[in-house]
Amino acid sequence: MSDARVGSERVRGLVRNESPIDESVQPGRPSLLAIGLTVLVVAAALFLVWQTVSSLLIVFAGVLFAAFLDAAARALAPVLPLSRVWRLTLVLLLLSALAGFGLAWGTGKLPEQTRVLLKVMDAQVDILQEHLLSYGVDLLGPEWGRDFAQWLFADQGRFLSHAQFLLGGASSLLTAVLVILFLGILFAFDPISYRDSVVVLVRQSYRARAREVMDEMGTVMRLWFVGQLIRIILMTLFVWLALYLIGLPGPFVLGLQAGLSNFIPYLGPIVAAIPIALVAMPLGASPLIWAVAVYTIIQSIEGYVIGPLIQRHAVETPPAWTLVAIVLLGALFGVIGIALAMPLVAVGRVAIIRLYVEDYLGDRIEPATTDPPILGEQP
């Protein structure tokens, strides 16, 4: 009996020690099936994001508008001891009143000024084309025509195709604007619940950190939008006044397009100078030089002095990366990509630094609290 017991124990030991172990199913290590499913889910998510990126950019624009409404409500807090809901309601009423006044005032003045400016620019482009043709340079191609109406309405089919294109573009633009406005209002009235509905998707031990990073992103968007609005207003007023004193026709429209060009850093101000130069050309060399010189001076002061002072606490991205983002997003997504490149870079920078550099790599980056040393001075 003792020999049998010893033999059975020896057999069990051999089985226990020599049985093959499947390393692919060891606990603590993902199986090949789990890895494949993860890769498939990530690829499907990236494909879905790529297909819906235009809609996602519109949603992001709505979040930006919500950040602006939140900033306006915060600004009223020291003045009006009301609840946040009432302050937001007052902000919306004030914005609605300003928009109504702007539409009522602009409906009677802007269409006529715009028509005159387009006629002047059209004539100057024709003159420029003739001068270039004398040197053998065809700037606008052989199919260019001076009469836009004849080109558009040459036949009924072309007219209908252009009308359908314009109608479709106008309806898409109106739909996007309405979505941005309503999303901004909904997000602004209850930002905490919307933030927490995203944070709940994160692991519970990391939710506090996710809330902190999302709050910092909201602060960056708030500062960026308010700063851009201030820059647009200042640029519009200064260019409007300067061109009015020079005597250019339609100074407000020219100033408005110069101010709105600040939504596209670096490239927008250059493009905004072209209409000003075309409108000033018929008035002679002196008004042309004055208009271009004054616009350049105003834009330089705004771009190198006022803009950095306003945006230094919001966007710290190097200019080269911002320009790269503008080019890439513009090529991929068009005008909306160009307009949202700057805030996307600012928010993305916060996410990369906080979640990847600090949390994953363990490299703590503290915000700068002192001004850089003067050139030649020891820090």
FIVEX-497898 format. One record per residue (C-alpha): residue number from 1; x, y, z; residue in one letter. Coordinates in steps of 0.1 Angstrom, whole numbers, plus 5000, padded with zeros to 4 digits. Example, Ala and Ser with C-alpha at 12.3 -4.5 7.8 and 13.67 -1.06 7.14 Angstrom:
<sites>
 torza    u    v    w titor
     1 5123 4955 5078     A
     2 5137 4989 5071     S
</sites>
This chain:
<sites>
 torza    u    v    w titor
     1 5000 5000 5000     M
     2 5028 5023 5008     S
     3 5045 5016 4975     D
     4 5012 5023 4956     A
     5 5007 5055 4975     R
     6 5042 5067 4967     V
     7 5037 5058 4930     G
     8 5005 5077 4928     S
     9 5020 5108 4944     E
    10 5050 5105 4920     R
    11 5026 5104 4890     V
    12 5006 5134 4902     R
    13 5039 5153 4907     G
    14 5050 5145 4871     L
    15 5017 5156 4857     V
    16 5018 5188 4878     R
    17 5054 5197 4868     N
    18 5054 5186 4832     E
    19 5020 5197 4819     S
    20 5023 5223 4791     P
    21 5012 5258 4800     I
    22 4996 5280 4774     D
    23 5012 5313 4778     E
    24 4986 5330 4756     S
    25 4960 5326 4783     V
    26 4980 5334 4814     Q
    27 4962 5358 4837     P
    28 4975 5393 4835     G
    29 4985 5391 4798     R
    30 4961 5401 4770     P
    31 4953 5374 4746     S
    32 4957 5378 4708     L
    33 4920 5380 4704     L
    34 4918 5409 4729     A
    35 4946 5427 4711     I
    36 4929 5422 4678     G
    37 4896 5435 4690     L
    38 4912 5465 4706     T
    39 4930 5474 4673     V
    40 4897 5469 4654     L
    41 4878 5492 4678     V
    42 4904 5519 4676     V
    43 4905 5517 4638     A
    44 4867 5519 4637     A
    45 4867 5549 4661     A
    46 4893 5567 4640     L
    47 4873 5561 4608     F
    48 4841 5573 4625     L
    49 4859 5605 4637     V
    50 4873 5611 4602     W
    51 4839 5607 4586     Q
    52 4821 5630 4611     T
    53 4850 5655 4616     V
    54 4830 5685 4601     S
    55 4802 5679 4626     S
    56 4827 5675 4654     L
    57 4842 5709 4644     L
    58 4807 5725 4646     I
    59 4803 5710 4681     V
    60 4836 5724 4691     F
    61 4825 5758 4678     A
    62 4794 5755 4700     G
    63 4817 5747 4730     V
    64 4837 5779 4722     L
    65 4805 5799 4721     F
    66 4795 5784 4754     A
    67 4829 5795 4768     A
    68 4823 5830 4757     F
    69 4788 5831 4773     L
    70 4804 5817 4805     D
    71 4831 5844 4804     A
    72 4804 5871 4800     A
    73 4784 5858 4829     A
    74 4815 5856 4851     R
    75 4823 5892 4842     A
    76 4789 5904 4854     L
    77 4793 5885 4888     A
    78 4810 5914 4907     P
    79 4785 5939 4893     V
    80 4752 5920 4896     L
    81 4747 5898 4927     P
    82 4724 5874 4908     L
    83 4725 5837 4902     S
    84 4745 5824 4873     R
    85 4713 5815 4853     V
    86 4700 5850 4855     W
    87 4733 5865 4845     R
    88 4734 5842 4815     L
    89 4699 5852 4806     T
    90 4708 5889 4808     L
    91 4739 5882 4786     V
    92 4717 5865 4760     L
    93 4692 5893 4760     L
    94 4720 5919 4755     L
    95 4735 5899 4727     L
    96 4701 5896 4710     S
    97 4695 5933 4713     A
    98 4730 5941 4698     L
    99 4724 5916 4670     A
   100 4690 5931 4662     G
   101 4704 5966 4662     F
   102 4733 5955 4640     G
   103 4710 5939 4615     L
   104 4687 5969 4614     A
   105 4716 5993 4609     W
   106 4735 5971 4585     G
   107 4705 5963 4563     T
   108 4703 5999 4551     G
   109 4740 6006 4548     K
   110 4762 5975 4543     L
   111 4746 5962 4510     P
   112 4751 5995 4492     E
   113 4787 5999 4505     Q
   114 4795 5963 4496     T
   115 4780 5967 4461     R
   116 4801 5998 4455     V
   117 4833 5981 4468     L
   118 4828 5951 4446     L
   119 4823 5972 4416     K
   120 4855 5992 4423     V
   121 4875 5961 4430     M
   122 4861 5944 4398     D
   123 4872 5974 4378     A
   124 4907 5975 4393     Q
   125 4912 5938 4387     V
   126 4903 5943 4351     D
   127 4929 5972 4348     I
   128 4955 5950 4366     L
   129 4947 5922 4341     Q
   130 4952 5945 4311     E
   131 4986 5957 4324     H
   132 4998 5922 4330     L
   133 4986 5911 4296     L
   134 5008 5938 4280     S
   135 5037 5919 4296     Y
   136 5025 5885 4285     G
   137 5012 5875 4319     V
   138 4976 5860 4320     D
   139 4967 5864 4357     L
   140 4930 5853 4355     L
   141 4930 5829 4326     G
   142 4914 5831 4291     P
   143 4878 5826 4304     E
   144 4878 5857 4326     W
   145 4850 5881 4318     G
   146 4845 5916 4331     R
   147 4807 5912 4332     D
   148 4799 5889 4360     F
   149 4761 5890 4352     A
   150 4768 5878 4316     Q
   151 4790 5850 4329     W
   152 4765 5839 4354     L
   153 4733 5842 4334     F
   154 4747 5832 4299     A
   155 4723 5803 4298     D
   156 4695 5790 4320     Q
   157 4713 5758 4330     G
   158 4743 5777 4343     R
   159 4720 5801 4362     F
   160 4702 5772 4378     L
   161 4734 5753 4388     S
   162 4748 5785 4404     H
   163 4715 5792 4422     A
   164 4714 5757 4435     Q
   165 4750 5759 4447     F
   166 4744 5793 4464     L
   167 4711 5781 4480     L
   168 4727 5749 4493     G
   169 4757 5768 4507     G
   170 4735 5794 4524     A
   171 4712 5767 4540     S
   172 4742 5747 4552     S
   173 4758 5779 4567     L
   174 4725 5789 4584     L
   175 4721 5754 4598     T
   176 4757 5753 4612     A
   177 4752 5788 4628     V
   178 4719 5777 4644     L
   179 4735 5745 4657     V
   180 4765 5764 4672     I
   181 4742 5790 4688     L
   182 4719 5764 4704     F
   183 4747 5741 4715     L
   184 4765 5771 4731     G
   185 4734 5781 4750     I
   186 4727 5746 4762     L
   187 4764 5740 4773     F
   188 4766 5774 4790     A
   189 4735 5769 4812     F
   190 4747 5735 4827     D
   191 4784 5730 4820     P
   192 4791 5708 4850     I
   193 4767 5681 4840     S
   194 4780 5680 4805     Y
   195 4815 5678 4817     R
   196 4807 5650 4842     D
   197 4789 5631 4815     S
   198 4823 5629 4797     V
   199 4843 5623 4828     V
   200 4822 5593 4838     V
   201 4838 5574 4808     L
   202 4872 5576 4826     V
   203 4884 5552 4852     R
   204 4871 5562 4886     Q
   205 4906 5568 4901     S
   206 4914 5592 4873     Y
   207 4882 5613 4872     R
   208 4894 5641 4895     A
   209 4924 5646 4872     R
   210 4901 5645 4841     A
   211 4879 5672 4857     R
   212 4910 5693 4864     E
   213 4923 5691 4828     V
   214 4889 5698 4813     M
   215 4885 5728 4835     D
   216 4918 5741 4823     E
   217 4908 5735 4787     M
   218 4876 5756 4794     G
   219 4897 5784 4809     T
   220 4919 5784 4778     V
   221 4889 5785 4754     M
   222 4873 5813 4775     R
   223 4904 5835 4774     L
   224 4910 5828 4737     W
   225 4875 5837 4726     F
   226 4873 5869 4747     V
   227 4908 5879 4735     G
   228 4899 5873 4698     Q
   229 4867 5893 4703     L
   230 4886 5923 4718     I
   231 4912 5921 4689     R
   232 4884 5921 4663     I
   233 4866 5951 4678     I
   234 4898 5971 4681     L
   235 4911 5963 4646     M
   236 4877 5971 4631     T
   237 4875 6005 4648     L
   238 4910 6015 4641     F
   239 4910 6005 4604     V
   240 4875 6020 4599     W
   241 4886 6054 4614     L
   242 4919 6054 4595     A
   243 4903 6046 4561     L
   244 4875 6071 4567     Y
   245 4901 6099 4573     L
   246 4920 6089 4542     I
   247 4888 6091 4522     G
   248 4883 6056 4509     L
   249 4847 6045 4500     P
   250 4831 6019 4523     G
   251 4855 6023 4552     P
   252 4833 6003 4576     F
   253 4831 5972 4554     V
   254 4869 5973 4548     L
   255 4875 5977 4586     G
   256 4851 5949 4594     L
   257 4868 5925 4570     Q
   258 4902 5935 4584     A
   259 4890 5928 4619     G
   260 4874 5895 4611     L
   261 4907 5885 4594     S
   262 4922 5881 4629     N
   263 4904 5848 4632     F
   264 4930 5835 4608     I
   265 4964 5843 4623     P
   266 4993 5854 4600     Y
   267 4975 5846 4568     L
   268 4942 5866 4574     G
   269 4958 5900 4578     P
   270 4977 5896 4545     I
   271 4946 5886 4526     V
   272 4926 5915 4542     A
   273 4951 5940 4527     A
   274 4941 5931 4491     I
   275 4906 5947 4491     P
   276 4920 5978 4508     I
   277 4947 5982 4481     A
   278 4922 5976 4453     L
   279 4897 6001 4466     V
   280 4925 6027 4471     A
   281 4940 6023 4436     M
   282 4914 6045 4417     P
   283 4921 6074 4441     L
   284 4957 6078 4430     G
   285 4992 6068 4443     A
   286 4991 6090 4474     S
   287 4959 6075 4489     P
   288 4970 6040 4479     L
   289 5004 6045 4497     I
   290 4987 6060 4528     W
   291 4960 6033 4530     A
   292 4985 6004 4527     V
   293 5010 6021 4551     A
   294 4984 6029 4577     V
   295 4969 5994 4575     Y
   296 5003 5979 4579     T
   297 5011 6000 4609     I
   298 4978 5992 4626     I
   299 4982 5955 4619     Q
   300 5018 5955 4631     S
   301 5008 5972 4664     I
   302 4979 5948 4668     E
   303 4999 5917 4659     G
   304 5031 5924 4678     Y
   305 5019 5944 4708     V
   306 4981 5943 4715     I
   307 4976 5906 4705     G
   308 5004 5891 4725     P
   309 4993 5912 4756     L
   310 4958 5899 4753     I
   311 4965 5863 4744     Q
   312 4997 5856 4765     R
   313 4977 5839 4793     H
   314 4956 5818 4769     A
   315 4977 5806 4740     V
   316 5014 5799 4745     E
   317 5019 5778 4713     T
   318 5049 5787 4692     P
   319 5038 5806 4660     P
   320 5053 5780 4637     A
   321 5031 5752 4651     W
   322 5001 5774 4648     T
   323 5008 5781 4612     L
   324 5013 5744 4605     V
   325 4980 5737 4621     A
   326 4963 5764 4600     I
   327 4977 5749 4568     V
   328 4969 5713 4576     L
   329 4934 5719 4590     L
   330 4926 5743 4561     G
   331 4937 5717 4536     A
   332 4917 5689 4553     L
   333 4885 5707 4564     F
   334 4884 5741 4546     G
   335 4874 5774 4561     V
   336 4860 5760 4594     I
   337 4893 5742 4599     G
   338 4913 5774 4594     I
   339 4890 5794 4617     A
   340 4892 5768 4645     L
   341 4929 5760 4641     A
   342 4941 5783 4669     M
   343 4917 5772 4697     P
   344 4922 5735 4686     L
   345 4960 5739 4690     V
   346 4956 5757 4724     A
   347 4932 5730 4737     V
   348 4953 5702 4722     G
   349 4984 5716 4738     R
   350 4968 5715 4773     V
   351 4957 5678 4767     A
   352 4992 5667 4755     I
   353 5011 5685 4783     I
   354 4988 5674 4812     R
   355 4978 5639 4801     L
   356 5009 5627 4782     Y
   357 5039 5647 4793     V
   358 5030 5650 4830     E
   359 5009 5619 4837     D
   360 5024 5594 4813     Y
   361 5060 5605 4811     L
   362 5061 5619 4846     G
   363 5077 5652 4836     D
   364 5060 5680 4855     R
   365 5057 5713 4836     I
   366 5049 5743 4857     E
   367 5035 5775 4841     P
   368 5059 5804 4838     A
   369 5055 5829 4867     T
   370 5082 5853 4859     T
   371 5091 5873 4828     D
   372 5120 5861 4808     P
   373 5154 5878 4814     P
   374 5165 5908 4793     I
   375 5189 5899 4765     L
   376 5224 5898 4779     G
   377 5213 5897 4816     E
   378 5219 5867 4837     Q
   379 5186 5848 4847     P
</sites>
